[in-house]
Amino acid sequence: MKRTLIMGALMLGSALAPAFAASGPIKIVLPEEADLLEPCMATRSNIGRIIMQNVSETLTELDLREGKGLMPRLAESWEQKEDGSWRFHLRKGVKFSDGTDFNAKDVKYSFDRVMSDKNACESRRYFGGMNIKIDVVDDTTVDFTVDPVQPILPLLLSLLTIVPEETPMEFVREPVGTGPYKLTDWTPGQQIVLSARDDYWGEKPEVTEATYLFRADPAVRAAMVQTGEADLSPSISQTEATNPATDFSYLDSETVYLRIDHNIEPLNDVRIRRALNLAIDREAFLGTLVPDSAVLATAIVPPPTLGWNPDVKVFPYDPEQAKKLIEEAKADGVKVDTPITIIARTANFPNVTEIMEAIQAQLQEVGLKVELKFVEVAEHEVYYSKPFKEGRGPQLVAAMHDNSKGDPSFSMFFKYDSEGTQSGFSDPKVDDLIARASAAVGDERAKLWSELIAYVHDDVVADVLLFHMVGFSRVSERLDFKPTMATNSMLQLSEIKIK
């Protein structure tokens, strides 16, 4: 009888117990190896996919998975005060992975470190054109005073990664953050391993450990997931995306383009910049080297972005007009025979080599001398961002720009302002429009961004804009995960469930 009672109690307990979700380690295969794991560089996609919101957290985050908009992270709440400044109320009881407590001093230090000239933090570019003063009110309260007033400052702070106050100003190799994971192994050329923390302030994730592997070939990445050598590849080519059970397409926030250096002849002549745009048959790439669902670009930001201008039209494919413009410039003494170099990033996106080779051929067909150079991610940054090298020749830097935030503020200053870190030109009208749009709200903000998009495309001819991309990923059937617009730049392990 005693045995029967015990068995009955066990069965009852089993019936009442909740069904616990599965947990365990996973392997992720990425196209590019991370050259560093510095938190303030997490806005760069090859770094952000590993550490953003996994190791390093931000005050706020934009929810793109469930469409909840701007959400609390390390800040529980915030409000704008009468003088236009912002007050943030921080979570209590949060610890960094080294055991130290998180507080308002860490927030102030993290921002000061990003803006310091003792490093080259990429996230600095999102705060260009602003004077920001931070006041620590108490351990859990911090004020941001911004000139000019920034109505979307809480959204901008979704890119400010928080580090301990003791972090050196110089770049670190082993990041310390408040996130649900910590770095436990980094073997360059082989793998990076993140392990779940027992003392994380938030909900415990199902993924207990993530091992990141790196393979440049999208077919290899897809095969690794198919054979079980990996569980997830967030980036494969459309050609490989053939299995509806494991392969998913997703709206990408990346814009592929060629940044033109207007400072060097012949690219300083607007006729040559127009000729570059007219020489490229963008339509021919769709459904061949580029997914057929990609959108031809007329702005550095994708269509859902505030102020996106539907009246701006894609440059037509008109090689004969391109030749005429080149001849006109040549007749006026412009050195159109100077070799122009396209600098592209190896394995930046599927088919990047073939796409750049095709563009090179099309530009050569209209009479320009064009060379093609592929570099790794660290060297690419040298060409992409200021200070530009003295004595350089004319250059087109091939790149992808990510803006999943819905507002051009995350693009326009550092891409186009005279002081922007990746701007290839200087134009007072552009600077004025950026300053006014950044401080505006509502319909006026959208109107000014729309005007800027048209002016940069039609009059300045700032870039060779190419495609708003569509991404493809392969996910093991043992995982419950579907990519979102954010997947190309951030891959939160806490969003991955194990069946």
RODO-2510 file (C-alpha; in nm, 4 decimals, decimal comma):
residues 499
     n   res          X          Y          Z
     1     m     0,0000     0,0000     0,0000
     2     k     0,2878     0,2366     0,0871
     3     r     0,4428     0,1649    -0,2547
     4     t     0,1119     0,2391    -0,4266
     5     l     0,0813     0,5736    -0,2466
     6     i     0,4365     0,6703    -0,3408
     7     m     0,3823     0,5779    -0,7061
     8     g     0,0541     0,7693    -0,7087
     9     a     0,2231     1,0782    -0,5642
    10     l     0,4984     1,0552    -0,8239
    11     m     0,2436     1,0235    -1,1056
    12     l     0,0442     1,3181    -0,9728
    13     g     0,3600     1,5271    -0,9418
    14     s     0,4515     1,4346    -1,2968
    15     a     0,1107     1,5373    -1,4237
    16     l     0,1271     1,8740    -1,2482
    17     a     0,4898     1,9533    -1,3381
    18     p     0,5387     2,2052    -1,6209
    19     a     0,6774     2,0865    -1,9534
    20     f     1,0327     2,2189    -1,9456
    21     a     1,1770     2,3455    -2,2733
    22     a     1,4772     2,1717    -2,4164
    23     s     1,8182     2,3302    -2,3718
    24     g     2,1697     2,2665    -2,4907
    25     p     2,4590     2,3840    -2,7087
    26     i     2,4352     2,4891    -3,0736
    27     k     2,6778     2,5664    -3,3563
    28     i     2,6446     2,8676    -3,5850
    29     v     2,8390     2,9060    -3,9100
    30     l     2,9049     3,2625    -4,0322
    31     p     3,0564     3,3939    -4,3586
    32     e     3,3191     3,6188    -4,1990
    33     e     3,5455     3,5667    -3,9027
    34     a     3,5412     3,8398    -3,6397
    35     d     3,8719     4,0260    -3,6397
    36     l     3,7933     4,1608    -3,2911
    37     l     3,5182     4,1372    -3,0294
    38     e     3,5253     4,4946    -2,9047
    39     p     3,1802     4,6012    -2,7721
    40     c     3,1866     4,9480    -2,9282
    41     m     3,2407     4,7827    -3,2673
    42     a     2,9321     4,5616    -3,2328
    43     t     2,7456     4,7773    -3,4853
    44     r     2,9606     4,6086    -3,7512
    45     s     2,7729     4,3008    -3,8672
    46     n     3,0476     4,0383    -3,8345
    47     i     3,0990     4,1422    -3,4693
    48     g     2,7386     4,2286    -3,3832
    49     r     2,6093     3,8864    -3,4831
    50     i     2,8251     3,7377    -3,2100
    51     i     2,8221     3,9774    -2,9134
    52     m     2,5387     4,2314    -2,9538
    53     q     2,2779     4,1613    -2,6813
    54     n     2,4527     3,8284    -2,6155
    55     v     2,7630     3,9536    -2,4334
    56     s     2,7139     4,3303    -2,4557
    57     e     2,3762     4,4904    -2,3865
    58     t     2,2331     4,8355    -2,4543
    59     l     2,0000     5,0638    -2,2585
    60     t     1,7183     5,0121    -2,5094
    61     e     1,6473     4,7735    -2,7955
    62     l     1,4230     4,7827    -3,1014
    63     d     1,2025     4,4742    -3,1185
    64     l     1,1751     4,3561    -3,4804
    65     r     1,0639     4,0015    -3,4047
    66     e     0,7235     4,0766    -3,2530
    67     g     0,6916     4,4368    -3,3691
    68     k     0,6779     4,5811    -3,0170
    69     g     0,8908     4,8817    -3,1091
    70     l     1,1427     5,0326    -2,8697
    71     m     1,1788     4,8173    -2,5579
    72     p     1,3620     4,8440    -2,2240
    73     r     1,6892     4,6542    -2,1806
    74     l     1,9316     4,7889    -1,9199
    75     a     1,7076     5,0930    -1,8814
    76     e     1,3692     5,0072    -1,7315
    77     s     1,2099     5,3369    -1,8373
    78     w     1,2880     5,6860    -1,9641
    79     e     1,1212     6,0222    -2,0151
    80     q     1,1973     6,3509    -2,1863
    81     k     1,2133     6,6512    -1,9533
    82     e     1,0859     7,0035    -2,0219
    83     d     1,4288     7,1258    -2,1339
    84     g     1,4465     6,8502    -2,3974
    85     s     1,6943     6,6332    -2,2065
    86     w     1,6276     6,2664    -2,1385
    87     r     1,6274     6,0808    -1,8059
    88     f     1,6863     5,7050    -1,7962
    89     h     1,6027     5,4794    -1,5018
    90     l     1,8314     5,1754    -1,4872
    91     r     1,7702     4,8185    -1,3774
    92     k     1,8814     4,7211    -1,0300
    93     g     2,0699     4,4044    -0,9422
    94     v     2,2500     4,3720    -1,2774
    95     k     2,6054     4,2388    -1,2795
    96     f     2,8737     4,2285    -1,5441
    97     s     3,0263     3,8930    -1,6363
    98     d     3,3309     3,9765    -1,4215
    99     g     3,1067     4,0017    -1,1131
   100     t     3,1048     4,3818    -1,0786
   101     d     2,7787     4,5728    -1,0345
   102     f     2,6224     4,7731    -1,3189
   103     n     2,5294     5,1333    -1,2426
   104     a     2,4914     5,4799    -1,3949
   105     k     2,8661     5,5494    -1,3873
   106     d     2,9150     5,2603    -1,6316
   107     v     2,6642     5,4214    -1,8697
   108     k     2,8455     5,7546    -1,8642
   109     y     3,1851     5,5889    -1,9041
   110     s     3,0631     5,3712    -2,1922
   111     f     2,9471     5,6768    -2,3849
   112     d     3,2636     5,8751    -2,3062
   113     r     3,4716     5,5772    -2,4233
   114     v     3,2806     5,5537    -2,7509
   115     m     3,3433     5,9231    -2,8190
   116     s     3,7105     5,9161    -2,7136
   117     d     3,9873     5,9847    -2,9650
   118     k     4,1923     5,7079    -2,7985
   119     n     4,0104     5,4433    -3,0014
   120     a     3,8171     5,4027    -3,3270
   121     c     3,4756     5,2983    -3,1974
   122     e     3,2365     5,2499    -3,4875
   123     s     2,9255     5,3323    -3,2829
   124     r     3,0591     5,6897    -3,2457
   125     r     2,9325     5,7659    -3,5944
   126     y     2,5670     5,7473    -3,4844
   127     f     2,6144     6,0443    -3,2504
   128     g     2,7819     6,2760    -3,5003
   129     g     2,6698     6,6388    -3,5154
   130     m     2,5567     6,6368    -3,1511
   131     n     2,6967     6,7716    -2,8274
   132     i     2,5981     6,5299    -2,5527
   133     k     2,6423     6,5878    -2,1811
   134     i     2,5751     6,3020    -1,9381
   135     d     2,4979     6,3560    -1,5703
   136     v     2,4905     6,0729    -1,3167
   137     v     2,1997     6,1520    -1,0842
   138     d     2,2430     5,8418    -0,8689
   139     d     2,3371     5,4761    -0,9176
   140     t     2,0224     5,3997    -1,1169
   141     t     1,9446     5,7345    -1,2815
   142     v     2,1282     5,9099    -1,5636
   143     d     2,0462     6,2234    -1,7666
   144     f     2,1404     6,2907    -2,1311
   145     t     2,1398     6,6540    -2,2454
   146     v     2,1783     6,6830    -2,6240
   147     d     2,2373     6,9900    -2,8409
   148     p     2,0569     7,0039    -3,0765
   149     v     1,7698     6,8274    -2,8986
   150     q     1,7306     6,4715    -3,0265
   151     p     1,3722     6,3448    -3,0224
   152     i     1,4864     5,9884    -3,0991
   153     l     1,7742     5,9663    -2,8487
   154     p     1,6280     5,6536    -2,6791
   155     l     1,6323     5,4817    -3,0187
   156     l     1,9901     5,5941    -3,0848
   157     l     2,0943     5,4458    -2,7517
   158     s     1,9912     5,1002    -2,8756
   159     l     2,3397     5,0981    -3,0331
   160     l     2,5406     5,2076    -2,7281
   161     t     2,6927     4,8936    -2,5754
   162     i     2,7582     4,9194    -2,2013
   163     v     3,0952     4,8199    -2,0516
   164     p     3,2298     4,8441    -1,6936
   165     e     3,3825     5,1732    -1,5839
   166     e     3,7154     4,9909    -1,5370
   167     t     3,7407     4,9011    -1,9098
   168     p     4,0468     5,0572    -2,0741
   169     m     3,9905     5,3223    -2,3392
   170     e     4,1824     5,1097    -2,5884
   171     f     4,0136     4,8171    -2,7629
   172     v     3,9774     4,5004    -2,5556
   173     r     4,0158     4,1405    -2,6717
   174     e     3,7892     3,9806    -2,4100
   175     p     3,4616     4,1742    -2,3778
   176     v     3,2938     4,2077    -2,0388
   177     g     2,9211     4,2740    -2,0532
   178     t     2,5901     4,2402    -1,8751
   179     g     2,4434     4,0008    -2,1326
   180     p     2,3246     3,6406    -2,0865
   181     y     2,6546     3,5014    -2,2241
   182     k     3,0265     3,5387    -2,1674
   183     l     3,3193     3,4651    -2,3964
   184     t     3,4825     3,1345    -2,2956
   185     d     3,6985     3,0533    -2,5991
   186     w     3,8390     3,2361    -2,8980
   187     t     4,0723     3,0401    -3,1196
   188     p     4,1495     3,2678    -3,4186
   189     g     4,0882     3,0981    -3,7497
   190     q     3,8836     2,8236    -3,5862
   191     q     3,6039     2,9164    -3,3487
   192     i     3,4502     3,1485    -3,0910
   193     v     3,2502     3,0060    -2,7991
   194     l     2,9963     3,1864    -2,5812
   195     s     2,8612     3,0174    -2,2667
   196     a     2,5446     3,1040    -2,0760
   197     r     2,5903     3,2857    -1,7444
   198     d     2,4360     3,1523    -1,4245
   199     d     2,4112     3,5019    -1,2767
   200     y     2,2345     3,6796    -1,5655
   201     w     1,9722     3,9288    -1,4489
   202     g     1,7107     3,8242    -1,7065
   203     e     1,5377     3,5100    -1,8238
   204     k     1,7621     3,2061    -1,8679
   205     p     1,8036     3,1252    -2,2397
   206     e     1,7578     2,7758    -2,3841
   207     v     2,0900     2,7867    -2,5702
   208     t     2,3496     2,6962    -2,3088
   209     e     2,6514     2,7409    -2,5359
   210     a     2,7077     2,8757    -2,8865
   211     t     3,0083     2,7836    -3,0978
   212     y     3,0699     3,0110    -3,3962
   213     l     3,2448     2,8659    -3,7012
   214     f     3,3446     3,0563    -4,0143
   215     r     3,3194     2,9498    -4,3801
   216     a     3,3322     3,1923    -4,6742
   217     d     3,1473     2,9676    -4,9228
   218     p     2,7650     2,9860    -4,8831
   219     a     2,7274     2,6349    -5,0272
   220     v     2,9594     2,5006    -4,7583
   221     r     2,7618     2,6808    -4,4872
   222     a     2,4356     2,5392    -4,6148
   223     a     2,5820     2,1872    -4,6345
   224     m     2,7121     2,2071    -4,2780
   225     v     2,3609     2,2660    -4,1464
   226     q     2,2171     1,9957    -4,3712
   227     t     2,4647     1,7350    -4,2433
   228     g     2,4358     1,8392    -3,8782
   229     e     2,7849     1,9851    -3,8579
   230     a     2,6172     2,3167    -3,7675
   231     d     2,2690     2,4163    -3,6521
   232     l     2,2275     2,7574    -3,8100
   233     s     2,3686     2,9621    -4,0950
   234     p     2,2048     3,3074    -4,1020
   235     s     2,3462     3,3776    -4,4480
   236     i     2,3281     3,1392    -4,7450
   237     s     2,2682     3,2137    -5,1119
   238     q     1,9318     3,1937    -5,2843
   239     t     2,0700     2,9057    -5,4924
   240     e     2,1166     2,6961    -5,1793
   241     a     1,7780     2,7851    -5,0271
   242     t     1,5904     2,4841    -5,1639
   243     n     1,4452     2,3133    -4,8558
   244     p     1,1217     2,4703    -4,7213
   245     a     1,1666     2,2863    -4,3914
   246     t     1,5004     2,4521    -4,3112
   247     d     1,5494     2,7495    -4,5441
   248     f     1,3948     3,0907    -4,4840
   249     s     1,4040     3,4210    -4,6693
   250     y     1,3790     3,7446    -4,4741
   251     l     1,3452     4,1130    -4,5471
   252     d     1,6964     4,2470    -4,5161
   253     s     1,7801     4,5975    -4,3949
   254     e     2,1066     4,6023    -4,5902
   255     t     2,1679     4,8307    -4,8875
   256     v     2,4467     4,7336    -5,1269
   257     y     2,6187     5,0317    -5,2861
   258     l     2,9458     5,1807    -5,4098
   259     r     3,0623     5,4789    -5,2036
   260     i     3,2169     5,7338    -5,4408
   261     d     3,5180     5,9366    -5,3284
   262     h     3,4294     6,2791    -5,4733
   263     n     3,7629     6,4247    -5,3685
   264     i     3,9727     6,2609    -5,6397
   265     e     3,9626     6,3236    -6,0166
   266     p     3,7737     6,2078    -6,2242
   267     l     3,5165     6,1222    -5,9556
   268     n     3,4986     6,4868    -5,8514
   269     d     3,3046     6,5544    -6,1737
   270     v     2,9287     6,4943    -6,1439
   271     r     2,9142     6,3803    -6,5066
   272     i     3,1431     6,0878    -6,4260
   273     r     2,9349     6,0012    -6,1198
   274     r     2,6221     5,9982    -6,3378
   275     a     2,8020     5,7877    -6,5968
   276     l     2,8899     5,5308    -6,3300
   277     n     2,5226     5,5000    -6,2429
   278     l     2,4009     5,4858    -6,6034
   279     a     2,6568     5,2175    -6,6967
   280     i     2,5247     4,9519    -6,4576
   281     d     2,2401     4,7227    -6,5611
   282     r     2,0857     4,6709    -6,2186
   283     e     1,7850     4,4779    -6,3518
   284     a     2,0133     4,2123    -6,5022
   285     f     2,1339     4,1120    -6,1551
   286     l     1,7867     4,0355    -6,0190
   287     g     1,7118     3,6649    -6,0240
   288     t     2,0679     3,5823    -6,1266
   289     l     2,3416     3,6963    -5,8882
   290     v     2,1001     3,8866    -5,6648
   291     p     1,7714     3,7438    -5,5276
   292     d     1,4790     3,8248    -5,7565
   293     s     1,2901     3,9703    -5,4602
   294     a     1,5610     4,2297    -5,3899
   295     v     1,4626     4,5940    -5,4472
   296     l     1,6610     4,8348    -5,6634
   297     a     1,7895     5,1120    -5,4390
   298     t     1,7311     5,4859    -5,4624
   299     a     1,8467     5,5649    -5,1082
   300     i     2,0991     5,4389    -4,8553
   301     v     1,8023     5,3351    -4,6370
   302     p     1,5379     5,0717    -4,7248
   303     p     1,1771     5,1599    -4,8225
   304     p     1,0114     5,1197    -4,4773
   305     t     1,2333     5,3973    -4,3382
   306     l     1,0826     5,7321    -4,2377
   307     g     1,1067     5,9854    -4,5207
   308     w     1,1823     5,7312    -4,7918
   309     n     1,1043     5,9150    -5,1169
   310     p     0,8996     5,7210    -5,3780
   311     d     0,9482     5,9992    -5,6332
   312     v     1,3213     5,9311    -5,6621
   313     k     1,3769     5,6968    -5,9552
   314     v     1,6442     5,4358    -6,0158
   315     f     1,9050     5,5423    -6,2715
   316     p     1,8167     5,3735    -6,6027
   317     y     2,0625     5,1460    -6,7780
   318     d     2,1874     5,3764    -7,0544
   319     p     2,5464     5,2969    -7,1575
   320     e     2,5298     5,5312    -7,4568
   321     q     2,4421     5,8286    -7,2385
   322     a     2,7189     5,7242    -6,9995
   323     k     2,9692     5,7318    -7,2863
   324     k     2,8497     6,0797    -7,3895
   325     l     2,8961     6,2154    -7,0380
   326     i     3,2458     6,0689    -7,0198
   327     e     3,3365     6,2230    -7,3545
   328     e     3,1999     6,5617    -7,2447
   329     a     3,4090     6,5504    -6,9293
   330     k     3,7165     6,4455    -7,1270
   331     a     3,6702     6,7362    -7,3672
   332     d     3,6739     6,9710    -7,0672
   333     g     4,0066     6,8316    -6,9496
   334     v     3,8845     6,5841    -6,6883
   335     k     4,1279     6,2930    -6,6579
   336     v     3,8768     6,0210    -6,7420
   337     d     4,1530     5,7721    -6,8278
   338     t     4,2765     5,7569    -6,4678
   339     p     4,2245     5,4006    -6,3360
   340     i     3,9425     5,3778    -6,0820
   341     t     3,9664     5,1049    -5,8165
   342     i     3,6656     4,9203    -5,6774
   343     i     3,7524     4,8010    -5,3261
   344     a     3,5284     4,5194    -5,2050
   345     r     3,5094     4,3107    -4,8896
   346     t     3,5731     3,9381    -4,9245
   347     a     3,2664     3,7236    -4,8421
   348     n     3,0660     4,0348    -4,7528
   349     f     2,7482     3,8823    -4,8998
   350     p     2,6598     3,5917    -5,1327
   351     n     2,8003     3,6278    -5,4858
   352     v     2,9929     3,9442    -5,3981
   353     t     3,2858     3,8401    -5,6205
   354     e     3,0694     3,7722    -5,9254
   355     i     2,8630     4,0897    -5,8736
   356     m     3,1684     4,3121    -5,8487
   357     e     3,3325     4,1479    -6,1497
   358     a     3,0158     4,2112    -6,3537
   359     i     3,0031     4,5765    -6,2434
   360     q     3,3700     4,6164    -6,3307
   361     a     3,2997     4,4828    -6,6805
   362     q     2,9999     4,7128    -6,7313
   363     l     3,1994     5,0202    -6,6268
   364     q     3,4814     4,9206    -6,8596
   365     e     3,2347     4,8836    -7,1471
   366     v     3,1523     5,2561    -7,1339
   367     g     3,5189     5,3503    -7,1530
   368     l     3,6328     5,3787    -6,7923
   369     k     3,9465     5,2065    -6,6677
   370     v     3,8422     5,0053    -6,3620
   371     e     4,0420     4,7777    -6,1354
   372     l     3,8976     4,5437    -5,8712
   373     k     4,0559     4,4766    -5,5336
   374     f     3,9245     4,2426    -5,2621
   375     v     4,0317     4,2901    -4,9002
   376     e     3,9446     4,1392    -4,5615
   377     v     3,7136     4,3218    -4,3217
   378     a     3,9816     4,5029    -4,1162
   379     e     4,1563     4,6420    -4,4251
   380     h     3,8231     4,7347    -4,5811
   381     e     3,7551     4,9687    -4,2901
   382     v     4,0744     5,1604    -4,3725
   383     y     3,9326     5,2501    -4,7143
   384     y     3,5750     5,2958    -4,5953
   385     s     3,6225     5,5379    -4,3044
   386     k     3,8173     5,8561    -4,2370
   387     p     4,0920     5,9549    -4,2247
   388     f     4,1302     5,8586    -4,5913
   389     k     4,4820     5,7838    -4,7116
   390     e     4,6788     6,0699    -4,8630
   391     g     4,7951     6,0160    -5,2196
   392     r     4,5141     5,7685    -5,2954
   393     g     4,3764     5,7271    -5,6435
   394     p     4,0057     5,7433    -5,7357
   395     q     3,8132     5,4789    -5,5427
   396     l     3,4708     5,3196    -5,5260
   397     v     3,4243     5,1315    -5,1983
   398     a     3,1728     4,8475    -5,2295
   399     a     2,9809     4,7991    -4,9063
   400     m     2,6569     4,6995    -4,7396
   401     h     2,4923     4,9480    -4,5064
   402     d     2,2469     4,8261    -4,2441
   403     n     1,9619     5,0395    -4,1142
   404     s     1,6866     4,8392    -3,9481
   405     k     1,5887     5,1188    -3,7090
   406     g     1,3307     5,2925    -3,9262
   407     d     1,4878     5,6396    -3,9141
   408     p     1,7559     5,7915    -4,1420
   409     s     1,9430     5,9316    -3,8396
   410     f     2,1219     5,5965    -3,8222
   411     s     2,2683     5,6612    -4,1686
   412     m     2,2719     6,0171    -4,2890
   413     f     2,5257     6,2014    -4,0749
   414     f     2,8131     5,9560    -4,0989
   415     k     2,7371     5,8712    -4,4629
   416     y     2,6814     6,2203    -4,6048
   417     d     2,7654     6,5070    -4,3684
   418     s     3,0921     6,6923    -4,4339
   419     e     3,2146     6,5642    -4,0962
   420     g     3,0727     6,2138    -4,1429
   421     t     3,3245     5,9336    -4,0931
   422     q     3,2269     5,7601    -4,4185
   423     s     3,1268     6,0605    -4,6258
   424     g     3,3013     6,0953    -4,9605
   425     f     3,2064     6,4603    -5,0211
   426     s     3,1185     6,7951    -4,8606
   427     d     2,8002     6,9888    -4,9402
   428     p     2,6606     7,2704    -4,7175
   429     k     2,3005     7,2018    -4,8240
   430     v     2,3352     6,8376    -4,7229
   431     d     2,4805     6,9381    -4,3849
   432     d     2,1917     7,1799    -4,3236
   433     l     1,9227     6,9261    -4,4172
   434     i     2,0754     6,6613    -4,1913
   435     a     2,0935     6,9009    -3,8951
   436     r     1,7347     7,0189    -3,9370
   437     a     1,5892     6,6730    -4,0007
   438     s     1,7675     6,5231    -3,6997
   439     a     1,6084     6,7783    -3,4667
   440     a     1,2618     6,7750    -3,6255
   441     v     0,9612     6,5624    -3,5315
   442     g     0,6513     6,4262    -3,7029
   443     d     0,5678     6,5243    -4,0607
   444     e     0,8432     6,7876    -4,0722
   445     r     1,1055     6,5244    -3,9930
   446     a     0,9792     6,2931    -4,2685
   447     k     0,9606     6,5838    -4,5164
   448     l     1,3202     6,6937    -4,4549
   449     w     1,4571     6,3392    -4,4801
   450     s     1,2646     6,2943    -4,8041
   451     e     1,4124     6,6153    -4,9444
   452     l     1,7619     6,5048    -4,8472
   453     i     1,7204     6,1631    -5,0116
   454     a     1,6179     6,3281    -5,3404
   455     y     1,8959     6,5878    -5,3326
   456     v     2,1710     6,3353    -5,2544
   457     h     2,0536     6,1013    -5,5302
   458     d     1,9551     6,3422    -5,8083
   459     d     2,1830     6,6452    -5,7636
   460     v     2,4905     6,5362    -5,5677
   461     v     2,4906     6,1812    -5,7137
   462     a     2,6674     6,0754    -5,3967
   463     d     2,6871     5,7007    -5,4578
   464     v     2,6182     5,4178    -5,6930
   465     l     2,3173     5,2743    -5,5116
   466     l     2,2465     4,9140    -5,6092
   467     f     2,0135     4,6862    -5,4110
   468     h     1,8079     4,6589    -5,0946
   469     m     1,8871     4,2974    -5,0226
   470     v     1,6859     3,9924    -4,9238
   471     g     1,8581     3,7414    -4,6977
   472     f     1,8367     3,3633    -4,6844
   473     s     1,9199     3,1421    -4,3901
   474     r     1,9267     2,7699    -4,3118
   475     v     1,8046     2,6557    -3,9702
   476     s     1,8281     2,3014    -3,8383
   477     e     1,4908     2,1358    -3,7814
   478     r     1,5898     2,0854    -3,4165
   479     l     1,5741     2,4614    -3,3636
   480     d     1,2728     2,6904    -3,3440
   481     f     1,3990     3,0101    -3,5017
   482     k     1,3071     3,2306    -3,7951
   483     p     1,5216     3,5255    -3,9093
   484     t     1,4053     3,8875    -3,9047
   485     m     1,5258     4,2138    -4,0559
   486     a     1,7780     4,2349    -3,7691
   487     t     1,9394     3,8972    -3,8405
   488     n     2,2056     4,0318    -4,0712
   489     s     2,3581     4,2475    -3,7988
   490     m     2,2438     4,0859    -3,4745
   491     l     2,1678     3,7274    -3,3754
   492     q     2,0264     3,7075    -3,0233
   493     l     2,0814     3,3607    -2,8861
   494     s     1,7953     3,4127    -2,6396
   495     e     1,5561     3,4201    -2,9370
   496     i     1,6618     3,0697    -3,0453
   497     k     1,4546     2,7866    -2,9010
   498     i     1,5475     2,4182    -2,9013
   499     k     1,2728     2,1696    -2,9848
***
